[in-house]
Amino acid sequence: MNMNKQPQNAVLIVVDVQNGFTPGGNLAVTDADTIIPKINQLADCFENVVLTQDWHPDNHISFEQNHSGKQPFETIELDYGPQVLWPKHCVQGTQDAEFHPNLNIPTAQLIIRKGFHAHIDSYSAFMEADHATMTGLTGYLKERGIDTVYVVGIATDFCVAWTALDAVKQGFKTLVVEDACKAIDLNGSLEHAWQTMQQQGVIRIQSTDLLSGR
């Protein structure tokens, strides 16, 4: 018996461990595949695991290819606020959108697909970028009696950070496992993300805090 399981009121949210965000993908984050064994190991500590999957239509508003004269990583203004333009990635049904083959979490109970509305981007597992359209994850977790959220995955400064910040807003105790995440770090975005997360009450931990004694 594994004595190190986290309690039933805790969940591990594994953010966007997909081909598109790992080396060889359309929006590859450097060395992002190196965290996958750690994420698999952490998942063994949890009764409750949720995966998120970026899942965009081809005409998604965040793709620079859909804005003439724009470059990747430029920021534009949309009706819900500033939007970074990304290279086309994680298009529905493509290999780029599939989970990385090394991700091995058969115990995951739920996959939240995000970014499937063509006109709204979605970084967070809880809420889309308009800060109004909910994914339904809050209700799912609360109905199951879960009050503590651990977040890992890609990328620390975008989808992980937005997920963690929204978890706090929705009333969950929220911890980010720093060494089980990888960042894009665009113009200082990583440092800014950690500052914002810690100001809002997100707890920064390391995988050893959960795996010690295993």
Protein Blocks (a to p, Z undefined) as FASTA:
>chain_A
ZZkbccfkbccddehiafklgghiabdcehklmmmmmmmmmmmmpfbdcdddddddfklf
klmklpghiaehiacddfkbccdddddehiehiaklpccfklccfkbmbdcdehkafkbc
cfbfkbcfkomacghlmmmmmmnopabdcdedjdfklmmmmmmmmmmmnopacdddfklc
ccfkgghllmmmmmmmmmnopacddfklmmgoZZ
